């Protein structure tokens, strides 16, 4: 990490600003004690100066960075107030300004300090050592693992690299990688992914990739790149301050020039110190976070409350977002004398070793019909070729129609709507399984609602499913631009390209969406399929409801309105105070008191964000969904 990045990370830490606020507050209390007990002005001045100097360090570093970038923000007014107060010996005034400034930054830092936790959340999960199998098992660094090494994965350990099972029959939890909350059976020949959690049985695997090339490491790498390229969003207060700051400085200089009194210059600066911008806006943000939590919406990155309103393109995932994410088996076409029962029994026996989303649908259908699963050997699932294995000594293959021989292709029926997989028995076509992943009842009405109510001008459907299925689904949803068969890396590139042209809002679920979420202007995760997705998104909808997405948009709109009233109203009152101070009607200490009154009014207005209000959504839900959500309110996290 470069030195500037380390400094920026330090400045963004809420701990730094909290420490500064506590330090200056302790200094003011100590100064009051000195004044009441010792009545010594010299010691009093020293105490205040030490407190001011210590608490101002983060402000000074931040200001220097902004000046070099040509960004003259509202913090400059606060610094000028502090410096002028010190020059004129107005130490109490300087201390009060530092307290309000550091307190405001602490509140803002607390509300926004979670934005960079994605990488650490991923990195903490990965082991740094692996158990190399041999005559004696030895622990080695994962960086020394090469392709072909055999590794022992003990029960409940995290798999360090991608590989194939050599011995052992058990299961692995791959929910961190696939978003699917179920165990995937493992037997010799099946693939394993780095980052997956082993079950109760020890497995021996053969590494097919080194640690840095494994799937989990690649996702971390993409997230690192996304973090570095994430657009820098100006604070609302900074944008307002771009015109407020020069006006305040001009009034202060003019009052000093025409009156010849430096105290008027200080009085104008003190009352101009934009604490309404530095305090009331973070309070409105924290209020919005509280409102969201009550509605089952966790706002991880508060800047999303502002950014959503400016997004004009919605990029949405298909499975688990616009659909329920739970495909069901609808029909089976059988060939070559194979019965439906035999086909389902054979394919279910093999699919229990697969991580494919359709596997759970097959297993559920077999369980529903009471079919016993048969013994499976020699399981193999090479990427892009399908799943194979010997079931009761017969070769069973589950694949897609694009992998069929010319003979089998001629026998297979035309593509039907929905999802499908092809079943081969001893190399001959034996069946085609058809599935449906039903769209949410509110999906189409939600997408139609976004244009007139939230100024979304374009919706893009982005999915890893096959293009034909994605295109068909897009037509049903009224979406004109759809991309299927995309890997996580391809999703990131498409989102980046789109974001360069227009501000984007990404709506998805599952860890494979996490890198793309980081590349968008703003991102929302629907559901809590993985902790990583929750961290990558700016907000997480705990219940699977698109209506909650609409509520989040309205929370952001309400927060922005309240914050603008607090900030603009506070600055308006400050302008009136500046006029009075420039005429000599207000002294510096009176200006500090007046500024406190303005702060109080701004804060009280910002607190309206947490007051009860009417419905925060104007999205009309389908009646059945309204009845369901009225009965089943999700439990709130403690």
N, C-alpha and C positions, 0 to 999 in steps of 0.2 A: 504494500500500500504506500503510495506516495505521501510526502509530508503534507501537502495541501489537503488531500483527502482525509488524512488523519485529523487535521485541525477542524475541517468541516464536520466530521463525525463527532468530534468533541464538542463543538459548538451546538450541534443538534441535540445533544444529550440533555434531557430534562434535569438530570442530576446536577449539571453545571449551574443552571439558572436557579434551581431550588437552593443550592448551596450559596449562591450570590445573594438571594433574597433573605435567607436565614442570617447570613453574615452581616448584611447592612441593618437588618432588624435588631440583631443583637448589639450592633454598634450604637444604634439610636437609643436603645434601652440603657446601655452602659453610660452613654452621654447624659441621659436624664438623671441617672443615679449620681454621676459626678456633680451635676449642677445642683441637685437637691442636698447632697451630703457635704461636698467639699467647697462648692461655690468658686471653683478655680477655672477661670476662662481658658487658661493656657492648656491645662490637662483636657478640658472639654474639647478644645479645637483639635488636639492630637488624636483623641479617641474618634472623633467624627472623620478626620482626614484618613486615618487608617481604615476605617470601615468603608468609606467612599472609594478609596484606592483599591481595596481588595475586591469589592463587589463590582467595580467597573471594568475589570480585566476582560470578561467575555464581550462586553459592549465595545471596548476599544478594538479588539481583534476583528470583530464583525464589521465595524465601521471602516477599518483600513481596507478590508476585502471589498466592501461595497464601493469605496471611493476609487479603487483601482479598476473596478468594473464599470465605472461611470454611473453607478446607481446611488443617487442621493435620496435616501429614504427618510422616513419620519424619525428614525433613530438619531439623525444628525441634530434635530432640534433638541432632543433630550441631552445629547452630548454638549451642545452649545450652552444649554441652560446650566449644566453641571460645571463646565469650565468657567463660565462667566460668574457663577455664584462663588466659586473658589477664589477667583481673582478679586472679587469685591468683598471677600470675607463673609459671605452669606452661607455659612456651613450648614445650617439647619435646612435651608432651602435646597442645597445640593443633595443632602442626605435624603430628603423626602422624594426628590425627583428620581434618585437612584433606586429607592425602595419601590416606587411605583413601576419603574421601568423593569427592574429585575423580577418583580412579582408578576408582571404581565408576561414576560418571556417564559417564566417558570410555568404559568398556566398554559401558555401556547405549546411549550415544549412537552408538557405532560400529555396534551391532547394529540400531538403529532409524532411522538417519539417512536411509534411502532412501525414506521414505514420501511425500515431497513432490516427487519428481523427474518426475512425469508431465507437468506443464505444460512444464517446461524441455525435456524430450525432444521434445515436439511443436513447441514454438516454435523450437528450433534448426534444424529442417528447412526452415522456410519462408523463401523469399527476400524481401528487403525492396525489391527493385527488379524491374522488368519491362522487356522490350524492346518499345517501341511501334513498330508497323510503319508505314511511309509511304515517301515518296521517300527519306528518310534514317531509318534506325532510330535511335531515341534511347532512352536509359535513363530511366525515370520511377519514382517511388515507387509501390508497389502501392496506396497510399491514394488516389492521384489517378486510378486507373482507373475509368471509368464504363462502363455497359452499352453495347455497340456498338463499343467500342474494339477495334482489331485488334492482336494481339500476336504477336511471333515467339518461339517456344520452341526454343531451340537444343538440339542433341543432348546428352542426359544431364542436362539442366536440370530443375528442379522446376516444374511448372505453377503459376502464382500465383493463378489464379482459375478458376471454372467457365466453360466456353465450348463452342463448336462449332468443329470444324476447317473452315477456309476453303480452305486449300491444303496439299498435301503428303500423302504416304502413308507411314506408319511404324507405330510401336507405342509403347505406354506401359506402364510397370510400375505397376499400381494396388494392389499388395499391401499398401501402408501403409493403404489405405482399405477394401479388400475382404477382406483376409486370404488372397486367392487368389494363390499363388506362380507366376503366369505372365503373359506379356506380352499386352496387348490391342491388336489391330490398329486403326489409325486411318486414316480416309480422309475426304475432304470430306463434311461432313454429320454425322459422328459426334461424340458429346459427349466432353468431357474434364473431369476433375475436378481441382480444386486439390489439390495435394499429390502428384499422380502424377509419376513420373519418366519423362521422354521417352527414347526409344530412340536409334537412330543417325541418324535423319533429322530435319532441322529441319521444324517445322510452323508454320503461321500459323493462329491461332485468333481467333474473335470472342467477346469477353466477354459472357456472358449474365447474370452477376451481378457486383456489386462484390466486392472482396476480403473485406470483413467479413460479407457474406451468403453467401459460397461455402461449399461443403460442409466443407472442411477447417477453416475458421475457426469454423463452427458447432459442430463436434466439440470444438474447443479451448474455445469458450464454455461448452458443457455441462460439460466437465471442470473449468473454473474454478468453476462453480456447485457441482458435486459436491464439489470440494475444500473449498469454504467451508462446505458443509453436512455434511461428514463427521463422524460422531459421535465425541466425545472419550471415549476409553476410559481409565479409571483404571489405573495400574500395579498389579500384584498386590501389590507391596510397600506401596503407599499404603493399600490396603484392609486389609491386616494391621496396618499402623501406626495405623489409626484407633482401635484399642483399646490397642495396645501403648504408644503415645506418652503418653497420659494416665496410665497405670499407672506408667511409668518416672518421670515428673515427680512424681507423688504420692509414690513411695518416696523420691526424692531430697529433696523438701521435708520429708517426715516425719523422715528421718534427720538433717537439719540442725536441725530444730526441737527434737527430743528430745535431741540430743547437743550442740547449740550449736557444732558444728565444721563450718565451711564446706568443709573438705577432703572430708568424707564426702559432701556434696552433689555435689562434683566427681567423686569416685570412682564414685558411682552413675551419674552422667550419662555418664562415659567408658565404663564397661563396658556401659551401655545403648545406646550409639551403634550403630545397627542396620546395621553393615556387612554382616552376612549377607544383609540385604534388598537392599543397594545393590550387592553384588558377586556373591554366589552366584547370584542370579536371572539377571543378564546372562550369567554363564558357562554356566548351564544352557541359556539361549537360544542362545548361540553354538554349544554342543555340538549342539543340535537342528538348527541350520543346517548344520553339518558332516555330520551323519547324513543329512539330506535330500539334500545334494549327492551323497553316495555312491550314493544311490538314484535319481538323475536328477531330483531335486526342488529347484528353486531358491526359497528362501524370501526374498522381497524385503522384506516387512514382518513382522518377528518377532511383532508383536502378534496376527497371525492364529493363532499356535500356541495362544494362550489363548482367542481369540474363537470359534474353530470349535466348541469343546466346549459353548459356551453357545447356539449357533444351533439353532433348532427348525424353521425353514422353509428348504428347499432350492429355489432358483430356478435352473433349468437351461436352457441353450440347447439347441436341437435339432441343427441341422446342424453337423457337425464335433465335437460333444460327445457326444451319445447316438448319433449316426450317424458313419460314417466320413468324411462330408463330401465324397464323390466320387460324384455321381450317375452312373448308367450307363443308356444307352439300352436299353430292353427290347423295345419293339415299335413298329411304325408302322402306323397305319390310313390307307389311301389312298382318295381319292375322285376322281370326275370323270375317270377313266381315267389318273390319274397313277400311275406305277410307284414302288415303294419306292426303287429306285436313283436315279430322277430327283428324288424328293422329298428324299432324303438329300443328293444332290449340290447342289441348289439351296439348301437351308437351311444346309448346312455352309459354302458359299461366302459366305453373308451373315453367319453367326454368328461368323466369324473377326474381325469388327469389333465384336463385342459383349462386354460385361463380365459378362453374366449367367452364374451358375454352371452352367446347363444347356448353355451354348455349348461348354464343354470336352468334355462328354459327346458332343455331336453331332460335333464335330471328330474325337474319338477313334474314333467309329464309322465316319466317312468314311475316315479313314486306314487303319483295319483292313481295310476293303473295297477299298482301293486306288483311291478315286474322286478324280479330278482336280478341283481347285477352279476355278470359272469367274470371269470378270471381273465385278466389281461396281462400280456407279456410284450416285451420289445416295443415299448411306447416311444414314439418319435414325433416331434412337432417342430420341424424346421421352418424358419420364417418364410412366409409366402407360399408354402407348399401344402399346408394342411396338417391334419393329425392322422397318424397311422399307428397300428398295433395289431397284435394277434389276440383275438377274442375267441376262446374255446378252439384254439389252433387254426382259426380262419383269419385271413388278412382283411382287416377292416380299415377303410380310409374315409376320412371326413374332410372334404375340401370344397372349393368353389368351382363353378362351371368353367372358369378360365383356365383351370389346370387339367382339364379332361383331355383324353386322347380323341382322335378324330372319330373313332367308332362310338365312344360314349357320348360325344358331343352331338352326333346325329340322332341318338336315341332320346336325348333329354328334351323335355317340353320347353316352349318359349318362356322367357323371363316373366314372372308374375309379380304384381305389386308386393312390396314388403321385403323382408329379409329371407335368405335361403341358405341352405348348405346341402351338399351332394354327398350321398352315402354310396361307397363302392364296396362290394363284397368279393374278395379274391380278384380284384382288378376289374370287375364288371359292374355296370350301373345297377344299383339295387333300390335306390330311393332318393327322393328329393324332399327335404323337410322345409316347410314354409312357416315363417314367424311374422308376428306383428308387434311393433312397439308403438302403442297408441299415443297420439299427441295428447297433451293436457287439454282438458275441456276448455280452458281459458286462453290457450296459446294464440289462436288466430285473432280473437277479439283484443287481446293484449297488444299484439303487433299493430293492429289497425288503430289502436288508441294512441300509440306513441307519436304519430305524425301530427295530428291536430292539437294534442294536449301538451306535448313535450318537444315539439319542433325537430323530431327525428326525420330527416329527409330520405334516408336510405337504410335498408336492413340487409345485412349480408349473412347468409347461413354458411358456417364453416364447420366441417365435420371430418372425422376419420373414416366414416362409413363409405361404402362404394358410391361412385358418382351417380349411377342410375337411381339408387334409392334416395340419395340426397336431393336430386333434381325432382323426383316425384313428390317427395315430402315438401319441398319448397313450393311447388305448384299448389299443393293443398293449403299451405299457409299464406299464399299470396306474396311470396318472396321472389323477386326477379333475379337476384344474384346469389348463386349457390356454388360452393366448392366442396367436393368430396374427396376421400382418399388421401387426406393430408396428414403428414406426420407432425409431431409437436414442433420440430424445427421449421417445417414449411408453414405451419400456422403462424409462428413468430414473424417470419419474413413477410407474409401477406398482411399481418396486422401492422407491422412497421411501415410498409409501403402505403397502406391506406391512411395511417395516422399522419404521414407527411402531407397528405392532401387535405385532410379534414380531421377534426377532433373526434375520437372514437370512444364508444362505451362498449366494453366486452362483457358478455353475460355467459357464464359457463359453469361446469362442475367437473371435478376429477383432477388429479394431479397433472395429467397431460395438458390441461388448460393453463397451468400456472405460468409457464414462460410467456405464452401469448398474452395473458392478463397483464404481465409486467410491461409488455410492449405497448399496450393501449393507453390512451389518455386517462381512462378510468375503468375499473373492473369490478364486477359483482359476482360472487360465488353463490350459487343456489344450492343450499344444503351443506352438510358438513361431512362430505365423503372422505376428506383427508385434512389433517392439520396444515399441510403445506399449502394447499389451495386456499385455506382460510387466511393464511398469512399473506399470500400473493395478492389476493383481492383487496380492494379498498374497503369492501363491506361484504358481510356474509349473511345470507338469508337462512335462518335456522330451520324454518319450515319450507317445504317445497311448494311455494306459492308465488306465481308471477304477480299477484295482487300486492304482495309485500314489496316487490321491486318498485311498483308504482308508488307505494307509501314512502319508500326511501327517497324517490325523486321529489315527492312533495315535502318531505322533511328538509331536504336540501334547499328547496325553493323558499320555504318558510324561514329557515335559518338565515339564508342570504338576505331576505327582506328585513328581518329583525336586526341583523348585524349592520346593514346599511343605515337603518334609522339611528342605531346607537352611534355609529361612527360619524355619519354626516351631521346628525343632530348635535353630537358632542363637539364636532369641529365648528359648527355654526355658532354655538354658545361661546366657544373659545375665541372665535373671530370678534364677537361682541366684546368679550373681555379684553382682547388685544387692543381694540379701539379705545376702551376706557384707560388701559394701562399706558398707551401711547400719549394720552392727554394728561397723564400724571394723576389720574383719579384713583389708581390702584398701585400700592407698593408691592415689592417682590413677595413679601410674606403674605400679603393679602391675595396676591395672584396665586400663590401656592394653595391657599385655603379655597379660593374660588375654583381652582382646578380640581380640588378634591370634591367639591359639590357637583361639578360637571361629571366627574368620574362616577359619583354615586348615582346620578340620574341615568347615565349610560348603562351602568351595571344593572340597575333596576329594570330598565327596558329589555336588556338582554335576557334577564331571568324570565321574561314572558315566554321564552322558548319551552320551559318545562311546565308551564301552566296547562291545565286541561283545555282541550280544544275539540272542535267537531271532527268529523272524519278527515283523515289526511289523504284520502284517495278518492278520485272521481272515476275510477275504473269499474265499470259494471261487471261483476262476476256472474258466471252462469249460476242459476238457482241451486243445482245440486251441490256445487262447491261451496256456496254460501252456507248451506245447511250443515255441511261437514265441518267447516272451520268454526261455525258457531258452537258446535258440540266439542270439538277436539282442539282446544287451545294448547299450544306446545308449552312444556315447562320451561321457565326461565332459568338460565345458569346462575349459580350462586356466586 
